[in-house]
């Protein structure tokens, strides 16, 4: 069988669309298989300024701007006991971008996939890949039992947490300390502030859970709560009951929802923190959630999807012209994406400790630590030594807070009683 495509991509989300677009724009023959029909619902609406780099390389930034998504200026961290601090992307250390987007994923993902098709990708929606075969000349993918295989020189698996290639090679590794469960829905009528402060992602940290409140364009806000999986089991409630209960017991969430009403079903997902132990093989790469997903906190999902799709395309553009450079190119890809995953693993793990929240909510002005932290929350990969050493100081302060409780005031992380 002769090669039909240079690259086959499994999954048409942001990772698959970004990889496909950049490969097609380099005159590669690309096919994207997407098991669903777009638009379809997805959570993960908050993006980081660093995502704009990839969107501009794809040539899709203008379409995103015209889609009317809410422009995001930063975020707010709030404790259940009422302490709060805001950060703005413009204040990040050596910030190059001051904004990002709060997106409706169904529309955002649709725009990206259609752009991939317009860029030259053969996009096949409602086409799931059931199995594949790898040999020394390429990959054969089978969209359904009894169907003819589709041949490609390489495959990028962007199929999400169920990761076809990762499952075949048993690569998935879960993080036991991040076994979380999340319930979420969309609401209309959630109160907002005027101006840029009305665009901020709000994260409310309680004792054994945390909430996100993400304003979207129009009257809609995405609200969800993340808790230990074991806590959800002990509640013995269905997802709708659990979300209503969690909101009701947190005044700092309720205060924004006096006139709010739910406009979607309540969705639930659990045990979503994992990583594949390898991101490449002789004929394949893993990108997006197929590479790994750490945690919803700090809004890294879309950023990592676009970055990994972009970097996978760059690696394959090298390898397609120079096959002998595959080990070096693919290893560099794995190292770069692995480094970013490491950053968010470290910060997500810290987020669930009390000392991190206490130091974060009482920021220190010395050494420009606040701009350095804002840079990380904007998607900075810590290439700059001037940011790295400041983040090390911040993490030392967190460690000292754990040992001494003298770096910042102690917080209860429980609602104040009146």
C-alpha positions in Angstrom: 0.0 0.0 0.0 1.4 3.4 -1.0 1.4 6.4 1.4 -1.7 8.4 1.0 -1.0 11.1 3.7 2.1 12.4 5.3 0.4 12.7 8.6 -2.8 11.4 10.1 -4.2 13.1 13.2 -6.6 11.4 15.5 -8.8 14.0 17.1 -10.0 17.4 15.9 -9.8 19.5 19.1 -7.3 22.4 19.6 -4.2 20.1 19.5 -5.3 18.3 16.3 -6.4 21.4 14.6 -3.3 23.4 15.4 -1.0 20.5 14.3 -3.0 19.9 11.1 -3.1 23.6 10.2 0.6 24.1 10.6 1.5 21.0 8.7 -1.0 21.7 5.8 0.4 25.3 5.6 3.8 23.7 5.0 2.3 21.7 2.1 2.0 18.4 3.9 -0.8 16.0 3.1 -2.8 15.8 6.3 -6.0 13.9 7.4 -7.8 14.6 10.6 -10.2 12.1 12.1 -12.8 13.5 14.6 -15.3 11.1 16.1 -17.9 13.8 16.8 -19.7 16.4 14.8 -18.7 20.0 15.6 -19.8 22.1 17.4 -20.0 20.0 20.5 -19.8 20.9 24.2 -16.5 21.0 26.0 -15.4 22.5 29.3 -12.1 24.5 29.6 -13.2 28.0 28.6 -10.4 30.0 30.1 -7.2 30.6 28.1 -3.8 32.2 28.7 -2.0 34.9 26.8 0.6 32.4 25.5 -2.1 30.7 23.4 -2.1 33.8 21.2 1.3 32.9 19.9 0.0 29.6 18.3 -3.2 31.2 17.1 -1.2 33.8 15.2 1.1 31.2 13.7 -1.9 29.3 12.5 -3.3 32.4 10.8 -6.6 32.1 12.8 -6.2 35.0 15.2 -8.4 37.3 13.1 -11.3 34.7 13.0 -11.1 34.3 16.8 -11.2 38.1 17.3 -14.3 38.3 15.1 -16.0 35.5 17.0 -16.8 37.9 19.9 -15.2 36.0 22.7 -14.8 37.9 26.0 -11.3 39.4 26.3 -9.7 38.3 29.6 -7.3 40.5 31.5 -6.3 38.2 34.4 -7.7 36.3 37.3 -8.7 36.5 41.0 -8.0 34.1 43.8 -10.4 34.1 46.7 -10.4 32.2 49.9 -13.6 30.9 51.4 -12.9 33.1 54.4 -13.0 36.2 52.3 -9.3 37.0 51.5 -8.8 37.8 47.8 -6.0 38.9 45.4 -6.2 39.8 41.8 -3.5 39.4 39.1 -3.3 41.0 35.7 -1.5 39.6 32.7 -0.1 43.1 31.9 1.8 43.0 35.2 3.7 39.8 34.4 7.5 39.9 34.4 8.5 41.3 31.0 4.9 40.7 29.8 4.5 40.7 26.0 0.7 40.2 26.0 -1.9 41.7 28.3 -4.9 39.7 27.4 -6.3 36.3 26.5 -9.9 35.0 25.8 -12.7 33.5 27.8 -14.0 31.1 25.1 -17.1 29.1 24.4 -15.3 25.8 23.6 -17.9 24.5 21.1 -17.5 27.6 19.0 -13.7 28.0 19.5 -13.0 24.4 18.6 -15.3 24.6 15.5 -13.5 27.7 14.2 -10.1 25.9 14.6 -11.2 22.7 12.9 -12.8 24.6 10.0 -9.6 26.6 9.7 -7.6 23.4 9.5 -9.9 22.3 6.6 -9.5 25.7 4.8 -5.7 25.4 5.3 -5.7 22.1 3.3 -6.4 19.3 5.8 -8.8 16.5 4.9 -11.1 16.7 7.9 -13.4 13.7 8.5 -15.9 14.3 11.2 -18.0 11.6 12.9 -15.2 9.2 12.0 -13.7 7.3 14.9 -10.5 5.4 14.6 -11.0 1.9 16.1 -7.5 0.4 15.6 -4.2 1.0 13.9 -1.1 -0.9 12.8 2.4 0.4 12.7 5.2 -0.9 10.5 8.6 0.4 9.5 7.2 2.5 6.7 4.2 4.1 8.4 0.9 3.7 10.1 -2.5 2.2 8.9 -5.6 3.5 10.7 -8.9 1.8 10.6 -12.1 3.9 11.0 -14.4 1.1 11.9 -14.4 -2.7 11.6 -14.2 -4.0 8.1 -13.2 -0.7 6.6 -10.3 0.0 4.4 -7.3 1.3 6.2 -6.0 4.8 5.7 -2.3 5.0 5.3 0.1 7.7 6.6 3.8 8.1 7.2 3.2 9.3 10.8 0.3 9.7 13.2 -0.3 12.3 15.9 -2.7 11.0 18.6 -4.8 14.0 19.8 -7.7 11.8 20.9 -7.8 13.0 24.5 -7.7 11.2 27.8 -8.7 7.9 26.2 -5.6 8.2 24.0 -5.6 5.3 21.4 -1.8 5.0 21.1 -1.2 5.4 24.8 -3.7 2.7 25.6 -2.2 0.3 23.1 1.3 0.7 24.7 0.0 1.1 28.3 1.7 4.4 28.8 -0.9 6.2 31.0 0.1 7.1 34.6 -2.3 8.6 37.0 -1.4 11.0 39.8 -2.8 9.5 43.0 -2.5 12.7 45.0 -4.6 14.5 42.4 -7.6 12.1 42.3 -10.3 14.8 41.9 -13.9 14.9 40.8 -15.5 17.9 39.1 -19.2 19.0 38.6 -20.0 22.0 36.5 -22.6 23.9 34.5 -23.4 27.2 32.8 -25.4 29.9 34.5 -27.0 33.2 33.3 -27.3 36.2 35.5 -24.1 35.8 37.6 -23.1 39.3 38.7 -20.1 40.9 37.2 -18.0 44.0 37.8 -17.7 46.6 35.1 -14.7 46.9 32.9 -11.7 44.6 32.8 -12.4 43.2 36.3 -15.6 41.7 35.0 -13.5 39.5 32.7 -11.4 37.8 35.3 -11.4 34.1 36.0 -12.3 33.7 39.7 -11.0 30.8 41.7 -12.5 30.3 45.1 -10.4 28.1 47.4 -12.3 26.3 50.2 -10.9 23.8 52.8 -11.5 20.7 50.7 -12.6 22.0 47.3 -12.3 24.9 45.0 -14.6 26.6 42.5 -14.0 28.2 39.1 -16.2 31.1 37.9 -15.4 31.9 34.3 -17.4 34.8 32.6 -18.2 34.2 29.0 -19.5 36.6 26.3 -23.1 37.6 26.9 -24.8 36.7 30.2 -23.3 33.3 30.7 -20.8 32.1 33.3 -19.2 28.7 33.6 -19.2 27.5 37.2 -17.7 24.3 38.5 -16.4 22.8 41.7 -13.4 20.4 42.1 -13.1 18.1 45.1 -11.5 14.9 46.1 -13.1 11.9 44.4 -13.6 10.4 47.9 -15.5 13.4 49.1 -17.9 13.2 46.2 -18.5 9.5 47.0 -19.2 10.4 50.7 -21.7 13.0 49.6 -24.0 10.3 48.1 -25.5 12.9 45.8 -25.9 13.0 42.0 -23.9 15.7 40.2 -26.7 18.3 40.1 -27.4 17.9 43.9 -23.6 18.0 44.6 -23.1 21.2 42.6 -26.1 22.9 44.3 -25.0 21.8 47.7 -21.4 23.0 47.2 -22.5 26.4 46.0 -25.0 26.8 48.9 -22.3 26.3 51.5 -20.0 29.0 50.2 -21.1 32.6 50.7 -18.2 34.0 48.6 -19.7 32.1 45.6 -23.3 32.7 46.4 -22.8 36.5 46.7 -22.3 36.6 42.9 -25.3 34.4 42.1 -28.3 36.2 43.7 -30.1 36.5 40.3 -28.4 33.5 38.6 -30.1 30.5 37.0 -28.6 27.4 35.5 -29.0 27.1 31.7 -27.4 23.8 30.9 -27.3 20.3 32.3 -24.8 19.6 35.1 -21.8 17.7 33.8 -19.3 15.6 35.8 -15.9 14.2 35.2 -13.4 12.5 37.5 -9.8 11.2 37.9 -8.7 13.5 35.1 -5.0 14.0 36.2 -2.6 11.8 34.3 0.3 11.7 32.0 1.7 9.3 29.4 5.2 8.0 30.2 6.3 8.5 26.6 5.2 11.0 24.1 6.8 9.6 20.9 7.7 6.4 19.0 9.1 5.7 15.6 5.9 6.6 13.8 3.8 8.5 16.4 3.5 11.5 18.7 1.0 12.3 21.5 -0.3 15.8 21.8 -3.0 17.7 23.8 -4.8 15.7 26.4 -3.5 12.5 24.8 -0.1 13.6 26.1 -1.4 14.4 29.6 -3.7 16.6 31.6 -2.8 17.9 35.1 -5.7 19.8 36.6 -8.2 22.5 35.7 -6.6 25.0 38.0 -4.6 27.8 36.3 -6.3 27.2 33.0 -3.5 25.3 31.3 -5.6 22.9 29.2 -6.1 24.9 25.9 -2.7 26.4 26.2 -1.0 23.0 26.5 -3.2 21.6 23.6 -2.2 24.4 21.2 1.4 24.4 22.3 1.8 20.6 21.9 0.0 20.6 18.5 2.2 23.4 17.3 5.4 21.7 18.5 4.3 18.3 17.1 3.8 19.9 13.7 7.3 21.6 13.9 8.9 18.3 14.8 7.2 16.4 11.9 8.1 19.1 9.4 11.7 18.4 10.3 11.3 14.6 10.2 9.3 14.5 7.0 12.2 16.2 5.2 15.0 14.6 7.2 14.0 11.2 8.6 17.4 10.6 10.1 16.7 13.5 12.5 13.7 11.8 14.0 15.2 10.8 17.4 16.5 14.3 18.1 13.4 16.1 16.9 10.9 13.9 18.7 13.0 13.8 21.9 13.1 17.6 21.9 9.3 17.6 21.5 8.9 15.3 24.5 11.3 17.3 26.6 9.6 20.6 25.9 6.1 19.4 26.5 7.3 17.4 29.5 8.8 20.5 31.0 5.6 22.5 30.7 3.6 19.6 32.2 6.1 19.5 35.0 5.5 23.2 35.7 1.8 22.8 36.0 2.1 19.5 38.0 4.2 21.3 40.5 1.8 24.3 40.8 -1.3 22.2 40.8 0.1 20.0 43.5 1.0 23.1 45.5 -2.5 24.6 45.0 -4.0 21.9 47.1 -1.8 22.7 50.1 -2.8 25.4 52.6 0.6 27.0 52.7 0.6 27.8 49.0 -2.7 29.5 49.2 -1.7 31.5 52.2 1.5 32.8 50.6 -0.3 33.4 47.3 -3.1 35.5 49.0 -0.5 37.6 50.9 1.8 38.5 48.0 5.3 39.8 48.8 6.4 42.9 46.8 10.1 42.1 47.3 12.3 40.8 44.4 9.4 41.4 41.9 7.8 38.1 43.0 4.3 39.2 42.0 5.3 39.9 38.4 7.1 36.5 38.2 4.1 34.6 39.5 1.9 36.5 37.1 4.2 35.5 34.2 3.8 31.8 35.1 0.0 32.3 35.3 0.2 33.8 31.8 1.8 30.6 30.3 5.5 31.5 30.7 7.6 28.4 30.3 10.4 29.6 32.7 13.0 29.9 30.0 14.1 33.3 31.5 16.5 32.9 34.4 15.2 36.1 35.9 11.8 34.5 36.2 13.1 31.1 37.3 15.0 32.4 40.3 12.1 34.5 41.5 9.8 31.5 41.3 12.3 29.6 43.3 12.2 32.3 46.0 8.4 32.1 45.9 8.5 28.3 46.4 11.0 28.7 49.2 8.5 31.1 51.0 5.8 28.4 50.6 8.1 25.8 52.1 8.9 28.2 55.0 5.2 28.9 55.5 4.6 25.1 55.9 7.4 24.9 58.6 6.9 28.1 60.5 3.5 29.7 59.5 5.4 33.1 59.8 5.5 34.1 56.1 1.8 34.8 55.8 -1.2 34.9 58.2 -2.9 31.5 58.6 -6.3 31.1 56.8 -9.1 28.9 57.8 -10.4 28.4 54.2 -13.8 28.1 55.7 -16.7 30.6 55.5 -16.6 33.3 58.2 -19.4 33.1 60.7 -21.4 36.2 61.6 
